[in-house]
Amino acid sequence: EGHDGLLAFLASQLLFQDFSHRELFMIPHAALRTTILQELRLSYNELQQLPDELQDHTCLRLLDLSENRLASFPPALSSLVSLKELNLSRNKIANTVIERKHAEETCIPPSAGFGLSNLETLLLNRNHLDFLPDAILDLQMLRVLDVSANRLEALPELYSPMPICA
């Protein structure tokens, strides 16, 4: 029993966790045990949604969700105020010009620009985007935006010296 308590304590102190290549359909509770976590890698899994508890992890600086099955921008991400790098590449995030108003809210909600105020790198390559939502323009610290291998018809006019891969 003493070992279990020690293991639980050590798990609560982790700053980095890697759950990549595990064929996960949901994030393990062990990944969310500590709110001081700074880096969480969940790439190459089968995630279709993220738990609301993820929004409590405001110390996260890097979140890798590449190569999953996410169809929209997870709302919990908008609360990750310390996040500097977000990798959502190779998912199923989609929008179309026909449903632009609705899609703008589901792809990247307007609140994301305010919540992700420290985001510097956003990787959205190899999804199913027809356009970039206006919320992208609110990401004031964004320096790298990769939207390559989407079906973008146009790019928004950006006001910062940000390299765009399209």
Backbone bond lengths (Angstrom), bond angles and torsions (degrees), N, CA, C in turn:
res aa  C-N    CA-C-N  psi(-1)  N-CA   C-N-CA  omega(-1)  CA-C   N-CA-C  phi
1 E - - - 1.453 - - 1.532 110.60 -
2 G 1.309 118.47 -35.76 1.458 122.29 177.65 1.512 112.24 -61.92
3 H 1.325 116.16 -37.09 1.453 120.18 178.74 1.524 111.67 -66.89
4 D 1.330 116.31 -38.89 1.458 120.53 179.15 1.524 110.99 -62.03
5 G 1.332 115.84 -41.35 1.465 120.03 178.27 1.512 111.64 -64.97
6 L 1.322 116.37 -40.40 1.463 120.95 178.42 1.515 110.61 -66.01
7 L 1.331 117.15 -43.18 1.460 120.86 178.26 1.527 111.39 -62.86
8 A 1.317 116.93 -41.59 1.462 120.72 178.26 1.525 110.41 -62.99
9 F 1.332 116.38 -41.46 1.465 120.17 178.25 1.523 110.74 -63.74
10 L 1.327 117.25 -47.28 1.473 120.62 -179.74 1.530 111.13 -61.93
11 A 1.327 117.05 -40.81 1.465 120.07 178.28 1.518 110.93 -62.71
12 S 1.314 118.02 -33.54 1.470 120.67 -179.14 1.528 112.14 -73.48
13 Q 1.335 116.99 -11.72 1.467 121.26 -177.96 1.528 112.90 -102.72
14 L 1.331 117.74 0.22 1.459 120.91 -177.11 1.517 112.07 -65.87
15 L 1.328 115.72 140.16 1.459 121.95 177.11 1.517 111.36 -104.41
16 F 1.330 117.75 -19.38 1.461 123.16 -176.09 1.518 109.01 -136.49
17 Q 1.343 116.20 133.67 1.453 120.30 174.08 1.518 109.40 -139.87
18 D 1.328 115.78 140.07 1.455 121.75 -179.83 1.524 108.93 -125.71
19 F 1.323 115.30 111.68 1.455 122.43 177.20 1.525 110.00 -115.18
20 S 1.327 117.58 31.19 1.461 122.69 -179.32 1.525 110.63 -74.34
21 H 1.339 114.65 154.60 1.469 122.19 174.95 1.528 112.53 57.56
22 R 1.332 116.73 42.47 1.476 119.28 -177.67 1.539 112.63 -117.45
23 E 1.340 116.76 0.33 1.473 121.44 -177.40 1.534 111.77 56.68
24 L 1.317 116.13 38.97 1.465 121.99 -178.15 1.525 111.34 -79.03
25 F 1.315 116.45 139.02 1.456 122.13 173.68 1.526 110.59 -99.30
26 M 1.326 116.25 -15.91 1.463 121.36 176.48 1.526 108.25 -146.82
27 I 1.322 115.56 155.89 1.458 120.34 -179.84 1.530 108.33 -73.54
28 P 1.323 117.21 128.73 1.470 119.69 179.47 1.532 111.29 -63.64
29 H 1.315 116.12 146.80 1.472 120.55 178.21 1.521 111.37 -58.72
30 A 1.335 116.76 -31.51 1.461 120.68 179.42 1.532 111.52 -60.33
31 A 1.329 116.77 -30.51 1.462 120.19 -179.37 1.522 111.44 -71.37
32 L 1.315 116.40 -24.52 1.463 120.78 -175.76 1.527 112.26 -106.73
33 R 1.306 116.87 12.34 1.463 121.37 -175.89 1.526 112.84 -68.90
34 T 1.308 117.43 -28.88 1.454 120.21 -178.53 1.526 110.59 -117.36
35 T 1.305 116.76 138.70 1.467 119.87 177.45 1.522 111.53 -94.55
36 I 1.346 117.43 3.19 1.473 119.80 176.73 1.525 111.30 -97.32
37 L 1.324 116.09 5.73 1.461 121.98 179.38 1.532 110.50 -57.29
38 Q 1.329 116.70 131.67 1.463 121.00 -178.69 1.523 113.26 -106.84
39 E 1.331 116.79 -24.75 1.457 120.07 -177.65 1.518 109.04 -140.11
40 L 1.341 115.69 126.82 1.453 121.16 -179.22 1.521 108.28 -133.34
41 R 1.318 115.66 120.14 1.463 121.97 -179.99 1.524 108.98 -111.56
42 L 1.332 114.86 121.01 1.463 122.26 -178.31 1.530 110.84 -129.99
43 S 1.302 117.80 28.28 1.466 121.05 -175.78 1.524 112.13 -72.84
44 Y 1.331 115.00 159.63 1.468 122.50 177.61 1.518 112.36 56.44
45 N 1.328 115.20 52.79 1.449 121.70 174.56 1.522 108.72 -128.21
46 E 1.309 117.30 -162.27 1.466 122.92 -177.86 1.535 111.01 -120.97
47 L 1.329 116.91 26.59 1.469 120.92 -175.70 1.527 111.16 -65.42
48 Q 1.325 116.25 130.82 1.462 121.69 175.94 1.524 111.42 -110.13
49 Q 1.310 116.58 -18.59 1.462 121.52 177.47 1.522 108.79 -154.01
50 L 1.312 114.85 166.11 1.461 120.71 -179.94 1.518 109.13 -118.31
51 P 1.320 117.67 147.58 1.466 119.89 179.86 1.529 111.09 -72.28
52 D 1.312 115.76 151.22 1.464 121.25 178.70 1.527 111.53 -61.63
53 E 1.345 117.00 -27.44 1.464 120.69 -179.02 1.524 112.35 -60.28
54 L 1.308 117.13 -20.94 1.461 120.07 -179.94 1.532 111.14 -60.57
55 Q 1.320 117.60 -29.12 1.463 120.97 -179.05 1.532 112.73 -65.01
56 D 1.322 118.07 -16.87 1.461 121.75 178.09 1.526 112.45 -80.14
57 H 1.302 117.55 -7.22 1.471 122.27 -175.46 1.527 110.27 -93.70
58 T 1.303 114.31 64.15 1.463 121.14 -174.08 1.524 113.41 -74.79
59 C 1.324 118.35 -4.17 1.471 121.30 176.17 1.529 111.76 -90.26
60 L 1.330 117.28 -9.05 1.465 120.33 -178.57 1.517 110.59 -58.31
61 R 1.327 116.08 130.02 1.463 121.99 177.51 1.520 111.32 -109.36
62 L 1.345 116.78 -27.18 1.458 121.72 178.94 1.521 108.81 -135.61
63 L 1.327 115.99 130.69 1.453 121.85 177.12 1.523 107.99 -134.46
64 D 1.330 116.02 116.45 1.459 121.81 -179.27 1.523 108.67 -108.61
65 L 1.327 115.24 109.85 1.459 122.73 178.50 1.526 110.76 -116.95
66 S 1.315 117.08 22.02 1.467 120.59 -177.44 1.524 111.07 -67.03
67 E 1.335 114.26 154.98 1.471 121.24 177.23 1.524 112.43 58.71
68 N 1.338 116.14 50.20 1.452 122.11 173.45 1.522 108.25 -124.27
69 R 1.305 117.85 -158.96 1.468 122.09 -178.31 1.528 111.88 -123.72
70 L 1.319 116.44 30.27 1.463 120.58 179.92 1.525 109.41 -67.89
71 A 1.330 117.07 129.12 1.458 121.48 -178.44 1.526 112.49 -99.38
72 S 1.333 116.93 -12.79 1.460 120.61 179.00 1.522 109.10 -149.50
73 F 1.308 115.08 169.43 1.453 121.73 179.30 1.526 108.07 -71.07
74 P 1.327 119.14 116.26 1.466 120.78 -177.71 1.531 111.94 -63.12
75 P 1.337 118.43 125.18 1.461 121.89 -178.10 1.522 113.99 -56.44
76 A 1.327 118.00 -32.72 1.467 121.44 -178.73 1.523 111.83 -60.11
77 L 1.337 117.97 -24.01 1.463 120.91 -177.77 1.526 112.49 -67.38
78 S 1.313 117.45 -26.35 1.467 121.22 -177.03 1.521 113.61 -64.99
79 S 1.327 117.88 -13.89 1.467 121.59 -179.27 1.521 113.25 -97.18
80 L 1.305 117.67 -1.62 1.464 120.87 -174.72 1.525 110.10 -86.10
81 V 1.312 115.38 77.78 1.464 122.49 -170.51 1.531 114.72 -66.71
82 S 1.328 118.45 -20.77 1.473 120.91 -179.85 1.522 112.68 -94.13
83 L 1.325 116.60 -4.98 1.456 120.66 -174.42 1.525 111.30 -61.75
84 K 1.334 115.97 128.16 1.461 122.27 178.04 1.521 111.66 -109.25
85 E 1.325 117.02 -30.83 1.469 120.63 -179.47 1.518 110.10 -133.27
86 L 1.332 115.36 126.88 1.456 122.26 179.53 1.523 108.31 -128.65
87 N 1.320 115.20 118.94 1.460 120.23 179.85 1.520 109.10 -110.50
88 L 1.334 115.29 109.01 1.462 122.76 177.26 1.528 110.05 -115.75
89 S 1.315 117.46 20.08 1.458 120.50 -177.06 1.523 111.44 -67.79
90 R 1.331 114.15 154.52 1.474 122.27 176.80 1.525 112.57 56.70
91 N 1.335 115.32 47.23 1.452 121.88 171.72 1.520 107.24 -114.78
92 K 1.298 117.62 -156.59 1.459 122.60 -179.60 1.524 110.78 -122.62
93 I 1.334 116.24 27.79 1.461 121.20 -178.49 1.525 108.11 -66.86
94 A 1.319 114.96 123.54 1.465 119.27 -172.28 1.519 111.72 -134.86
95 N 1.306 113.68 155.72 1.454 123.37 167.56 1.519 106.54 -157.42
96 T 1.297 116.75 161.68 1.459 120.30 176.48 1.512 108.45 -134.90
97 V 1.302 116.59 157.18 1.460 120.76 -179.49 1.525 110.34 -64.29
98 I 1.309 117.85 -34.71 1.470 121.76 -179.34 1.521 111.05 -59.31
99 E 1.320 116.89 -39.12 1.465 120.51 -178.17 1.516 111.49 -106.38
100 R 1.320 116.82 35.43 1.467 121.47 -170.44 1.525 113.77 -54.24
101 K 1.307 119.06 -47.73 1.466 120.13 -176.38 1.524 111.10 -61.25
102 H 1.313 116.54 -49.12 1.465 120.19 179.51 1.526 110.82 -68.11
103 A 1.319 116.57 -42.83 1.471 120.68 -176.86 1.519 111.24 -63.77
104 E 1.311 117.08 -32.10 1.456 119.53 -179.98 1.527 110.36 -62.18
105 E 1.304 116.34 -34.88 1.455 119.77 179.69 1.522 112.00 -75.54
106 T 1.329 118.03 -33.85 1.457 119.98 -177.37 1.516 112.51 -88.08
107 C 1.309 118.41 -30.05 1.464 120.46 -178.34 1.524 110.06 -72.67
108 I 1.288 117.76 -64.18 1.462 122.22 173.85 1.527 106.01 -137.34
109 P 1.318 117.40 107.04 1.463 120.20 -175.70 1.525 111.96 -67.04
110 P 1.323 116.91 150.93 1.466 120.34 179.35 1.524 113.45 -54.13
111 S 1.320 117.89 -32.26 1.467 120.91 -179.53 1.526 112.38 -66.38
112 A 1.323 117.97 -19.80 1.468 120.59 -178.06 1.520 111.54 -62.35
113 G 1.318 117.26 -36.83 1.457 120.27 -179.22 1.510 113.25 -61.06
114 F 1.321 116.87 -33.60 1.460 120.72 -179.98 1.521 110.86 -83.86
115 G 1.331 117.29 -42.34 1.456 121.26 -178.91 1.513 113.31 -68.93
116 L 1.323 116.24 -35.36 1.465 120.91 -178.37 1.527 110.35 -97.38
117 S 1.303 115.38 47.17 1.468 121.00 -172.83 1.523 114.05 -66.48
118 N 1.340 118.52 -17.21 1.464 121.10 179.23 1.520 113.47 -105.25
119 L 1.328 117.05 5.09 1.457 120.72 -176.96 1.528 110.95 -65.12
120 E 1.331 116.06 125.15 1.462 122.24 -179.90 1.518 112.76 -107.98
121 T 1.329 117.35 -29.76 1.464 121.87 -177.78 1.520 109.47 -130.45
122 L 1.328 116.24 124.94 1.455 122.38 177.61 1.528 107.80 -128.69
123 L 1.324 115.47 115.94 1.458 121.08 -178.81 1.527 108.73 -108.50
124 L 1.321 115.02 112.10 1.464 122.59 -179.61 1.528 111.29 -121.62
125 N 1.319 117.23 17.12 1.454 120.17 -176.88 1.531 111.54 -65.57
126 R 1.324 114.49 152.61 1.469 123.13 177.98 1.531 112.78 57.66
127 N 1.331 115.07 49.77 1.458 121.94 169.38 1.526 106.51 -116.07
128 H 1.312 117.59 -151.59 1.466 121.11 -178.01 1.530 110.13 -129.14
129 L 1.318 116.26 48.33 1.461 121.24 -175.77 1.525 111.07 -89.21
130 D 1.341 116.26 130.75 1.461 121.61 173.62 1.524 111.19 -92.90
131 F 1.324 117.05 -23.95 1.464 121.90 179.51 1.519 108.71 -152.96
132 L 1.313 115.84 162.95 1.463 121.20 175.57 1.528 108.33 -98.12
133 P 1.313 117.14 128.82 1.461 120.47 178.81 1.525 111.64 -64.89
134 D 1.314 115.99 153.56 1.465 121.08 179.68 1.526 112.50 -61.53
135 A 1.335 117.96 -21.45 1.469 121.32 179.75 1.526 111.16 -59.30
136 I 1.318 117.65 -24.97 1.472 121.41 177.55 1.533 109.64 -58.04
137 L 1.319 116.74 -36.48 1.458 121.13 -177.26 1.526 112.61 -68.32
138 D 1.325 117.36 -19.99 1.466 121.17 -179.78 1.521 113.26 -85.32
139 L 1.317 117.04 -5.81 1.466 120.70 179.71 1.523 108.40 -82.79
140 Q 1.312 116.23 83.24 1.463 124.07 -170.46 1.526 114.55 -61.16
141 M 1.332 117.87 -32.10 1.468 121.33 -176.43 1.531 112.63 -92.73
142 L 1.329 117.09 -2.79 1.457 121.35 -175.55 1.523 111.03 -61.52
143 R 1.335 115.61 127.37 1.460 121.87 -179.66 1.515 112.29 -118.37
144 V 1.341 117.02 -26.92 1.461 121.14 179.64 1.530 108.41 -129.83
145 L 1.311 115.42 124.81 1.460 122.31 177.17 1.518 107.30 -130.87
146 D 1.328 117.00 115.20 1.463 120.90 178.07 1.516 108.17 -110.15
147 V 1.315 115.95 112.88 1.458 122.52 177.49 1.529 110.15 -122.92
148 S 1.321 116.09 23.95 1.466 120.00 -179.55 1.531 110.85 -65.62
149 A 1.330 114.35 156.96 1.465 122.61 178.32 1.525 112.42 59.51
150 N 1.321 116.58 37.09 1.455 123.64 167.95 1.525 105.79 -111.32
151 R 1.294 118.39 -170.03 1.464 120.27 177.59 1.530 110.46 -117.76
152 L 1.314 114.74 46.04 1.457 121.25 -176.69 1.527 110.90 -64.85
153 E 1.328 115.14 134.80 1.461 120.61 177.27 1.516 111.04 -93.56
154 A 1.322 116.60 -25.18 1.464 120.84 179.72 1.522 108.32 -160.22
155 L 1.319 115.68 159.01 1.457 121.47 175.78 1.521 108.98 -110.85
156 P 1.326 117.99 144.63 1.467 119.39 176.93 1.520 109.42 -69.27
157 E 1.311 115.83 157.04 1.459 119.74 176.80 1.515 107.92 -77.34
158 L 1.320 115.85 118.48 1.454 121.49 -176.66 1.514 109.80 -98.54
159 Y 1.319 115.84 146.54 1.451 121.23 -175.71 1.516 113.51 -108.66
160 S 1.324 117.91 7.09 1.463 119.49 -179.66 1.515 108.70 -120.16
161 P 1.331 117.17 161.07 1.464 120.28 -179.79 1.528 110.57 -79.01
162 M 1.323 116.53 65.11 1.445 121.85 -174.75 1.523 110.04 -105.12
163 P 1.345 118.39 127.41 1.456 119.20 174.45 1.527 109.77 -73.88
164 I 1.322 116.03 134.04 1.461 121.63 179.56 1.517 108.06 -117.42
165 C 1.304 116.45 128.69 1.454 121.77 172.93 1.512 106.53 -100.94
166 A 1.315 116.36 113.53 1.465 119.67 -179.39 1.507 110.64 -131.80
